[in-house]
Amino acid sequence: MSSEFKTIRVAVVGIGSWGKAIVKTLRNEVSDVQLSHVVTSNSEVAPLLPEQTKILASWDELVTCSDEFDCVVAALPPHLNLPLAQLLLPLGIPLFMEKPLALSAQDAHTVLSLATRHQSIVHIDHIDLYNPAVVEIAARLNSPVTSVSGKIGAAYPRRAIMRPLWEYSPHFIAASLKLIASRPISISACYDNIAPELQDQEQRELVTVAIRFENGAQATIQAGNGMINKTRMLTVSATNQQFEFVDRDAVPLKENNKEIAVEPTLPLAKSLTHFVNKVRTGNNSLADFSEGVRVIEILEAADRALDERREVKL
């Protein structure tokens, strides 16, 4: 059978709330895939799965049945991405990981080194790289981007494993790197005021991160769990163009105040489809993955900038 038409067998590791969204998306919105295995300790997920899907209790079991699937999609907390990669990449198993890739630049570079050594197919789920609105902005640009300004966050409880800055900002940091297409050279960051109605018992933070680039462009991203309403807004400016993306608006994208139609496909479906197509074609380019490592370097620098109250050089 031609690889172009091959059905890709997918094993999903982690069936929490986002893992369930991944399972649903794979079943309903990604063509030519079969959900072959899930790794979860939650036996109650069985009704969500196709009848033929095998449920495994531990990811170690993937090793003994690796001939039964073509790739792994992991919906795990970031500190678990490295040990899973250490298990799977030496076996030649393609791996999709959620953002952020890791909780330190050292761990992120370790995953990149593994992927380089084993010529692995790897993918980080920075879904705004596949957001139809962001893709449309990139396609319409007719001059270099001079600035990116974004706001992303909500009022959800803080996750125990990482601070809100690391949870919310990676998508827009990755999008800024893609759109500006220049080397980031320094990071500054500051805490912003939280609305009085959100000054409760939750551990909230609202942080603005400013990224300066070698070509003179700048990205400014406000992120955190101190926003009253769920927010995802991005403004991209070039010489004669300004794009405004407001997620969940009836028409989410405007160019110079003119509404622009974009396709309705959800970014998660686009991201998963991109990974599945890499598996299908054997595409082991690490260009996008390397940018995902750069995202972790920027987040680590932002932490330093907050702690030391100064601009941090990269």
C-alpha positions as CSV (number, residue, x, y, z in Angstrom):
1,M,0.0,0.0,0.0
2,S,1.3,3.5,-0.8
3,S,2.3,5.5,2.2
4,E,0.1,8.3,1.0
5,F,-3.0,6.2,1.8
6,K,-1.7,4.2,4.8
7,T,-3.9,4.3,7.9
8,I,-1.8,5.4,10.8
9,R,-2.3,3.5,14.0
10,V,-2.1,5.9,17.0
11,A,-1.4,5.2,20.7
12,V,-2.5,7.9,23.1
13,V,-0.8,8.3,26.4
14,G,-2.7,10.2,29.1
15,I,-6.5,10.5,29.1
16,G,-7.1,13.5,31.2
17,S,-9.3,16.4,30.0
18,W,-7.0,17.3,27.1
19,G,-6.3,13.7,26.3
20,K,-10.0,13.1,25.9
21,A,-10.1,16.1,23.5
22,I,-7.3,14.5,21.6
23,V,-9.1,11.1,21.4
24,K,-12.3,12.9,20.2
25,T,-10.4,14.9,17.6
26,L,-8.5,11.8,16.3
27,R,-11.8,9.9,15.9
28,N,-13.9,12.7,14.3
29,E,-11.6,15.1,12.6
30,V,-8.3,13.4,11.5
31,S,-8.5,11.3,8.3
32,D,-7.0,7.8,7.9
33,V,-6.1,7.1,11.6
34,Q,-6.9,4.3,13.9
35,L,-6.9,4.7,17.7
36,S,-5.0,1.4,18.4
37,H,-4.1,1.9,22.1
38,V,-4.5,4.2,25.0
39,V,-2.4,4.3,28.2
40,T,-4.4,5.3,31.2
41,S,-5.2,4.2,34.7
42,N,-8.8,5.4,34.3
43,S,-10.9,2.4,33.3
44,E,-14.0,4.7,32.9
45,V,-12.7,6.0,29.6
46,A,-13.6,2.8,27.8
47,P,-17.0,4.2,26.5
48,L,-15.0,7.0,24.7
49,L,-13.0,4.5,22.7
50,P,-13.5,2.4,19.6
51,E,-14.2,-1.2,20.5
52,Q,-10.9,-2.4,19.1
53,T,-8.8,0.0,21.1
54,K,-6.5,-1.7,23.6
55,I,-6.2,-0.1,27.1
56,L,-2.8,-0.3,28.7
57,A,-2.0,0.5,32.3
58,S,1.5,1.7,31.9
59,W,3.5,3.3,29.0
60,D,6.2,0.6,29.6
61,E,3.7,-1.8,28.0
62,L,4.1,0.1,24.7
63,V,7.5,-1.4,24.3
64,T,6.2,-5.0,24.1
65,C,3.5,-4.1,21.5
66,S,5.4,-1.5,19.5
67,D,4.6,-3.4,16.2
68,E,0.9,-2.7,16.8
69,F,1.0,1.1,16.4
70,D,2.8,3.7,14.2
71,C,3.2,6.6,16.6
72,V,2.4,7.9,20.1
73,V,0.4,11.0,21.0
74,A,1.1,12.1,24.6
75,A,-1.1,14.4,26.6
76,L,1.1,14.5,29.7
77,P,2.4,17.1,32.2
78,P,5.6,18.6,30.9
79,H,7.9,16.9,33.4
80,L,6.9,13.5,32.0
81,N,7.8,14.3,28.3
82,L,11.5,13.6,28.8
83,P,11.2,10.2,30.4
84,L,8.6,9.1,27.7
85,A,10.9,10.4,25.0
86,Q,13.9,8.5,26.5
87,L,11.8,5.3,26.3
88,L,10.3,5.7,22.8
89,L,12.7,7.7,20.6
90,P,15.6,5.1,20.7
91,L,13.0,2.6,19.5
92,G,12.2,4.8,16.4
93,I,8.7,5.5,17.6
94,P,7.3,9.0,16.5
95,L,6.2,11.1,19.4
96,F,3.7,14.0,19.7
97,M,4.0,16.0,23.0
98,E,2.0,18.7,24.6
99,K,3.4,22.1,25.4
100,P,5.4,23.2,27.2
101,L,8.0,20.6,26.1
102,A,9.8,20.7,29.4
103,L,10.1,22.7,32.6
104,S,13.8,23.5,32.0
105,A,15.9,24.3,29.0
106,Q,18.3,21.5,30.0
107,D,15.5,18.9,29.7
108,A,14.3,20.4,26.4
109,H,17.7,20.2,24.9
110,T,18.0,16.6,26.1
111,V,14.9,15.7,24.2
112,L,16.2,17.5,21.1
113,S,19.5,15.7,21.4
114,L,17.6,12.4,21.6
115,A,15.6,13.3,18.5
116,T,18.7,14.3,16.6
117,R,20.6,11.2,17.5
118,H,17.8,8.8,16.6
119,Q,16.5,10.8,13.6
120,S,13.2,10.9,15.3
121,I,9.8,12.2,14.1
122,V,8.7,14.5,17.0
123,H,6.2,17.3,17.3
124,I,5.2,19.8,20.0
125,D,1.6,20.9,20.1
126,H,1.9,24.7,19.9
127,I,-1.6,24.8,18.4
128,D,-1.6,28.4,17.4
129,L,1.0,27.5,14.7
130,Y,-1.8,25.6,13.1
131,N,-4.6,28.1,14.0
132,P,-6.2,28.9,10.6
133,A,-6.2,32.6,11.6
134,V,-2.5,32.7,12.3
135,V,-1.7,30.6,9.2
136,E,-3.8,33.2,7.2
137,I,-1.8,36.1,8.7
138,A,1.5,34.4,7.7
139,A,0.2,33.9,4.2
140,R,-0.9,37.5,3.8
141,L,2.1,39.3,5.1
142,N,3.9,41.3,2.4
143,S,6.6,42.8,4.5
144,P,8.5,41.8,7.7
145,V,6.6,41.9,11.0
146,T,7.6,44.8,13.2
147,S,5.6,43.8,16.3
148,V,3.4,41.2,17.8
149,S,1.2,41.9,20.8
150,G,-0.9,39.1,22.5
151,K,-3.1,38.4,25.5
152,I,-3.8,34.8,26.5
153,G,-5.2,33.5,29.7
154,A,-8.3,32.9,31.9
155,A,-9.2,32.6,35.5
156,Y,-8.6,28.9,36.0
157,P,-6.9,27.5,39.2
158,R,-3.2,27.3,39.0
159,R,-1.8,23.9,38.1
160,A,0.5,22.3,40.7
161,I,3.2,21.4,38.2
162,M,3.9,24.8,36.7
163,R,3.2,28.5,37.0
164,P,0.5,30.1,34.8
165,L,3.1,31.9,32.6
166,W,4.4,28.6,31.4
167,E,0.9,27.2,30.9
168,Y,-0.6,30.0,28.8
169,S,2.2,31.8,27.0
170,P,4.0,29.1,25.0
171,H,1.4,29.2,22.1
172,F,1.9,32.9,21.4
173,I,5.6,32.8,22.0
174,A,5.8,30.1,19.3
175,A,3.6,32.1,17.0
176,S,5.8,35.2,17.5
177,L,8.9,33.2,16.7
178,K,7.3,32.0,13.5
179,L,5.8,35.3,12.4
180,I,8.8,37.5,13.2
181,A,11.4,34.9,11.8
182,S,14.4,36.5,13.5
183,R,16.6,35.5,16.4
184,P,15.4,36.6,19.9
185,I,18.1,38.4,21.7
186,S,16.7,39.5,25.1
187,I,13.7,39.1,27.4
188,S,12.2,41.3,29.9
189,A,9.1,40.6,32.1
190,C,6.9,42.2,34.8
191,Y,3.9,41.3,36.9
192,D,0.7,43.1,36.0
193,N,-2.2,44.0,38.4
194,I,-5.0,41.4,38.8
195,A,-8.6,42.6,38.9
196,P,-10.0,43.0,42.4
197,E,-12.7,40.3,41.8
198,L,-9.9,37.8,41.1
199,Q,-7.9,38.5,44.3
200,D,-9.1,35.4,46.0
201,Q,-7.4,32.3,47.5
202,E,-6.2,31.0,44.1
203,Q,-2.5,31.4,43.2
204,R,-3.0,33.8,40.4
205,E,-0.5,35.7,38.3
206,L,-0.6,38.0,35.2
207,V,2.8,38.5,33.5
208,T,3.8,40.5,30.5
209,V,6.8,39.2,28.6
210,A,8.7,41.4,26.1
211,I,10.9,39.7,23.5
212,R,13.4,41.7,21.5
213,F,14.6,40.3,18.2
214,E,17.8,40.8,16.2
215,N,16.0,42.5,13.4
216,G,14.5,45.1,15.7
217,A,11.0,43.6,16.0
218,Q,9.4,43.0,19.4
219,A,6.8,40.7,20.8
220,T,4.8,41.5,23.9
221,I,2.7,38.8,25.4
222,Q,0.5,39.1,28.5
223,A,-0.4,35.7,30.0
224,G,-1.7,34.1,33.1
225,N,-4.7,33.0,35.2
226,G,-5.5,36.5,36.4
227,M,-7.9,37.4,33.5
228,I,-11.6,37.6,34.3
229,N,-12.6,36.2,30.9
230,K,-11.0,33.5,28.8
231,T,-8.8,35.5,26.4
232,R,-6.9,34.8,23.2
233,M,-6.1,37.9,21.2
234,L,-3.2,38.6,18.9
235,T,-2.2,41.8,17.0
236,V,0.4,41.5,14.3
237,S,1.9,44.6,12.7
238,A,3.9,45.1,9.6
239,T,4.8,48.2,7.5
240,N,1.4,48.6,5.8
241,Q,-0.6,45.9,7.5
242,Q,-2.2,45.3,10.9
243,F,-3.9,42.0,11.7
244,E,-6.1,41.5,14.7
245,F,-7.1,38.0,15.8
246,V,-9.8,37.6,18.5
247,D,-10.6,34.0,19.3
248,R,-14.3,33.2,19.5
249,D,-15.4,36.3,17.7
250,A,-18.0,35.7,14.9
251,V,-15.3,36.7,12.4
252,P,-12.0,36.2,14.4
253,L,-9.6,37.8,12.0
254,K,-9.3,41.3,10.5
255,E,-6.7,42.9,8.3
256,N,-6.6,46.7,8.5
257,N,-10.0,46.6,10.1
258,K,-11.4,44.5,7.2
259,E,-13.0,41.1,8.2
260,I,-11.1,38.1,6.8
261,A,-12.8,34.7,6.4
262,V,-10.8,31.7,7.8
263,E,-11.6,28.1,7.6
264,P,-13.4,26.7,10.8
265,T,-11.1,23.7,11.4
266,L,-9.9,23.6,15.0
267,P,-6.2,24.1,15.6
268,L,-5.9,20.8,17.4
269,A,-7.1,18.9,14.4
270,K,-4.6,20.7,12.2
271,S,-1.8,20.0,14.6
272,L,-2.6,16.3,14.9
273,T,-3.0,16.1,11.1
274,H,0.4,17.7,10.6
275,F,2.0,15.1,12.9
276,V,0.2,12.2,11.3
277,N,1.3,13.3,7.9
278,K,4.9,13.5,9.1
279,V,4.6,9.9,10.3
280,R,3.0,8.9,7.0
281,T,5.7,10.4,4.9
282,G,8.7,9.8,7.3
283,N,9.4,13.5,7.7
284,N,11.9,13.8,10.5
285,S,12.7,17.5,10.1
286,L,13.5,19.1,13.5
287,A,13.1,22.7,12.4
288,D,9.8,23.4,14.2
289,F,10.8,21.2,17.2
290,S,14.0,23.3,17.6
291,E,11.8,26.4,17.9
292,G,9.9,24.6,20.6
293,V,13.1,24.3,22.5
294,R,13.7,28.0,22.0
295,V,10.3,28.6,23.6
296,I,11.5,26.9,26.8
297,E,14.7,29.1,26.7
298,I,12.5,32.2,26.5
299,L,10.3,31.1,29.4
300,E,13.3,30.3,31.5
301,A,14.8,33.7,30.7
302,A,11.4,35.3,31.6
303,D,11.5,33.7,35.0
304,R,15.0,35.1,35.6
305,A,13.8,38.6,34.4
306,L,11.0,38.5,36.9
307,D,13.2,37.3,39.8
308,E,16.1,39.7,39.0
309,R,14.0,42.6,37.7
310,R,16.2,43.2,34.7
311,E,16.4,42.4,31.0
312,V,18.0,39.1,30.3
313,K,20.1,38.5,27.3
314,L,19.7,35.2,25.4
